[in-house]
Amino acid sequence: MLSLIYVYPALKLGKFSSNVTRLMNEPSEALLVTALNEQRAFWKYVGIWMIVMLVIYPIAIIAAIALPAIAAATGAGG
């Protein structure tokens, strides 16, 4: 499941790479804009995932500390 997160950025980098290769062979402003748009989309995706992870990790850390403490306090630990 986690590997699906990497499909979109891999596609964007692949498109960027092919556009840059085409740009080297036939320089044009349109190809440059297309290549840079693919790179922009990649970094936007990475930035959004960074924000999501910065929110999820503190919650996970707090849960990892709090849940065993609650279980021990209530005697549900066995």
C-alpha positions as CSV (number, residue, x, y, z in Angstrom):
1,M,0.0,0.0,0.0
2,L,2.8,2.4,0.9
3,S,4.4,1.9,-2.5
4,L,1.4,3.5,-4.1
5,I,2.5,6.8,-2.6
6,Y,5.6,6.7,-4.7
7,V,4.0,6.0,-8.1
8,Y,2.9,9.6,-8.7
9,P,6.2,11.3,-8.0
10,A,8.1,8.6,-10.0
11,L,5.8,9.4,-13.0
12,K,6.4,13.1,-12.6
13,L,10.2,12.7,-12.4
14,G,10.0,10.4,-15.4
15,K,8.1,12.9,-17.4
16,F,10.4,15.7,-16.3
17,S,13.4,13.6,-17.4
18,S,12.0,12.8,-20.8
19,N,11.0,16.5,-21.3
20,V,14.5,17.6,-20.4
21,T,16.0,15.1,-22.9
22,R,13.7,16.4,-25.6
23,L,14.6,19.9,-24.6
24,M,18.3,19.2,-25.1
25,N,17.7,17.9,-28.6
26,E,15.2,20.6,-29.7
27,P,15.4,23.7,-27.4
28,S,12.1,25.5,-27.1
29,E,10.4,27.6,-24.5
30,A,7.3,25.3,-24.6
31,L,9.3,22.2,-23.7
32,L,11.1,24.1,-20.9
33,V,7.8,25.2,-19.4
34,T,6.4,21.6,-19.7
35,A,9.5,20.2,-18.0
36,L,9.4,22.8,-15.2
37,N,5.7,22.1,-14.6
38,E,6.4,18.5,-14.1
39,Q,9.1,19.3,-11.6
40,R,6.8,21.8,-9.9
41,A,4.1,19.1,-9.6
42,F,6.7,16.7,-8.1
43,W,7.8,19.2,-5.4
44,K,4.3,20.2,-4.6
45,Y,3.4,16.6,-4.0
46,V,6.5,16.1,-1.8
47,G,5.6,19.3,0.2
48,I,2.1,18.1,0.8
49,W,3.3,14.7,2.0
50,M,5.9,16.4,4.3
51,I,3.1,18.5,5.9
52,V,1.0,15.3,6.3
53,M,3.9,13.5,8.0
54,L,4.7,16.4,10.3
55,V,1.1,16.1,11.5
56,I,0.9,12.3,11.8
57,Y,4.3,11.7,13.5
58,P,3.6,13.7,16.7
59,I,0.2,12.1,17.0
60,A,1.7,8.6,16.6
61,I,4.4,9.4,19.1
62,I,1.9,10.6,21.7
63,A,-0.3,7.6,21.1
64,A,2.7,5.3,21.5
65,I,3.5,6.8,24.8
66,A,-0.1,7.3,26.1
67,L,-1.8,4.0,25.1
68,P,0.5,1.7,27.1
69,A,0.4,4.0,30.0
70,I,-3.4,4.0,30.0
71,A,-3.5,0.2,29.6
72,A,-1.1,-0.2,32.6
73,A,-3.1,2.2,34.7
74,T,-6.4,0.4,34.0
75,G,-4.9,-3.0,34.5
76,A,-5.8,-4.1,30.9
77,G,-2.2,-5.0,30.2
78,G,-2.5,-8.6,31.3
